[in-house]
Amino acid sequence: MDVDSDARRVGEPAAPGERGAAGRRHGWKRFLERAPGLQIMAVQWVPMTVLIGLPVRWLFDRQESLVEAVLGAALNTVWIVPWIYLAQRIVGDARRDPEAYALRQSLRTGTVPEDEATWAALPGYLAEQRRGTWTALPLILGVCLGLVLLALLGADSEGFAAVFGAVAAVSVGVAALTLTRIRRLASLLAVPNPPAPRE
């Protein structure tokens, strides 16, 4: 009876709930592997600050005020997100998602890929990168502005304000670089026979 039950389970399609969960996991994995760095930061920074950074600070310093704890937690976690992003891009990058790796390499180097499948997927990828960057930048700047105001008005700390102001400036620079690369590569795609890059 158990054998028949197992055989039936193997032959039957997955339940709707299982398919939904698998689809969500796949969608989240695909997002992490293909989203621009600013978008990953915009999605993860605040939750990591609240769920990880803040409890850890209170665990080691229960006398710290809420304002100081929030500022310190945000400062601690703002460096974690870029490291996670870099680790995802460096460790096993080509093995996990070869298509996304080829697309990212094309954007980094500013070259049109020779592979037809990658070339066909590149316009959509560039549109996703542009949309993700423009969506993430205002969110990050809004969080940085809130933290700067909290540091100046709530903690009277110019140091925290300067750090989060620097985070905002770096985010603007990264967004400008990403959008410039996207625009240049998109212009190359519009040319029938794009020139090879200079060495």
C-alpha positions in Angstrom: 0.0 0.0 0.0 2.8 2.3 0.8 4.5 1.4 -2.5 1.4 2.2 -4.5 1.0 5.5 -2.6 4.6 6.4 -3.3 4.2 5.5 -7.0 1.0 7.6 -7.2 2.7 10.5 -5.7 5.6 10.3 -8.2 3.3 10.2 -11.1 1.0 12.9 -10.0 1.7 16.6 -10.7 2.6 18.8 -7.8 -0.2 20.4 -5.8 -1.1 24.0 -6.5 0.4 25.1 -3.2 3.7 23.3 -3.9 3.9 24.8 -7.4 3.2 28.3 -6.0 5.9 27.9 -3.3 8.4 26.6 -5.9 7.5 29.5 -8.2 8.0 32.0 -5.5 11.4 30.5 -4.6 12.5 30.5 -8.2 11.3 34.1 -8.7 13.2 35.3 -5.6 16.3 33.4 -6.7 16.1 34.9 -10.1 15.6 38.4 -8.7 18.7 38.1 -6.5 20.8 36.8 -9.4 19.7 39.4 -11.9 18.6 42.5 -10.0 21.0 45.5 -10.0 23.0 46.0 -6.8 21.0 49.1 -5.8 17.7 47.3 -6.1 19.0 44.5 -3.8 20.2 47.1 -1.3 16.8 48.8 -1.4 15.0 45.6 -0.7 17.3 44.2 2.0 18.7 47.2 3.9 15.7 48.1 6.0 14.6 44.5 6.8 18.1 43.5 7.7 18.4 46.6 9.9 15.2 45.8 11.8 15.4 42.0 11.9 19.2 41.5 12.4 21.1 44.7 13.2 18.7 46.1 15.8 18.3 42.9 17.9 22.1 42.3 17.8 22.9 45.8 19.1 20.3 45.4 21.9 21.7 42.0 22.7 25.1 43.5 23.5 24.1 47.0 24.7 20.7 47.2 26.4 21.4 50.7 27.7 21.6 52.1 24.2 18.7 54.4 23.2 16.3 53.5 20.4 17.6 56.3 18.2 21.2 55.3 18.6 20.4 51.6 18.2 18.6 52.3 14.9 21.4 54.4 13.6 24.1 51.9 14.6 22.1 49.0 13.2 21.6 50.8 9.9 25.3 51.6 9.7 26.3 48.0 10.4 23.9 46.5 7.9 24.6 49.0 5.1 28.0 47.3 4.6 26.6 43.8 4.7 24.3 44.2 1.6 27.2 45.1 -0.8 29.2 42.1 0.4 26.3 39.8 -0.1 25.8 41.2 -3.6 29.5 40.8 -4.5 29.6 37.3 -3.1 26.6 36.3 -5.2 28.3 37.7 -8.3 31.8 36.2 -7.7 31.2 32.8 -6.1 29.7 30.4 -8.7 28.3 33.2 -10.8 28.6 31.5 -14.2 27.5 28.1 -12.7 24.3 29.2 -11.2 22.8 31.2 -14.0 24.9 31.1 -17.2 22.5 33.4 -19.1 22.5 36.0 -16.4 26.3 35.9 -16.2 26.6 36.5 -19.9 24.2 39.4 -19.8 26.0 41.0 -16.8 29.4 40.6 -18.6 28.0 42.3 -21.6 26.8 45.2 -19.5 30.1 45.4 -17.6 32.3 45.4 -20.6 29.9 47.4 -22.9 30.1 44.8 -25.6 27.3 43.2 -27.7 27.4 39.4 -27.1 28.0 37.2 -30.1 25.7 34.5 -28.8 22.3 34.9 -30.5 20.3 33.9 -27.4 22.1 36.3 -25.2 21.8 39.0 -27.8 18.0 38.5 -28.1 17.6 38.6 -24.3 19.8 41.7 -23.8 17.2 44.4 -24.6 14.8 43.0 -22.0 17.7 42.7 -19.5 18.7 46.3 -20.0 15.2 47.4 -19.5 15.0 45.5 -16.2 18.3 47.0 -15.1 17.2 50.5 -15.9 13.8 50.1 -14.3 15.3 48.5 -11.2 17.9 51.2 -10.8 15.4 54.0 -11.2 13.1 52.3 -8.7 15.7 51.6 -6.1 17.5 55.0 -6.1 14.7 57.1 -4.7 14.0 54.5 -2.0 17.7 54.4 -0.9 17.9 58.2 -0.9 14.7 58.4 1.1 16.1 56.0 3.7 19.4 58.0 3.8 17.5 61.3 4.2 15.5 59.9 7.1 18.6 58.6 8.8 20.4 61.9 8.3 17.5 63.7 9.9 17.3 61.2 12.7 21.0 61.6 13.4 20.9 65.4 13.4 17.6 65.9 15.2 17.3 62.8 17.4 20.9 62.0 18.3 22.7 65.3 17.6 25.3 63.2 15.7 27.1 64.8 12.8 29.1 61.7 12.3 26.2 59.5 11.5 24.7 62.2 9.3 28.0 62.4 7.3 28.2 58.6 6.9 24.6 58.2 5.6 25.1 61.3 3.4 28.1 59.5 1.9 26.0 56.4 1.4 23.5 58.5 -0.6 26.3 60.1 -2.7 27.8 56.7 -3.5 24.3 55.4 -4.4 23.8 58.2 -6.8 27.3 57.6 -8.4 26.5 53.8 -8.8 23.2 54.6 -10.4 24.8 57.1 -12.8 27.4 54.6 -13.8 24.8 51.8 -14.3 22.5 54.0 -16.3 25.4 55.3 -18.5 26.5 51.7 -19.3 22.9 50.8 -20.1 22.5 53.7 -22.4 25.8 53.0 -24.3 25.0 49.3 -24.7 21.5 50.1 -25.9 22.9 52.5 -28.5 25.2 49.7 -29.7 22.3 47.3 -30.0 20.6 49.9 -32.3 23.6 49.7 -34.7 23.3 46.9 -37.3 27.0 46.0 -37.0 28.3 47.4 -33.7 32.1 48.1 -33.7 34.3 46.0 -31.5 35.6 47.7 -28.4 39.1 49.2 -28.4 41.8 47.3 -26.5 
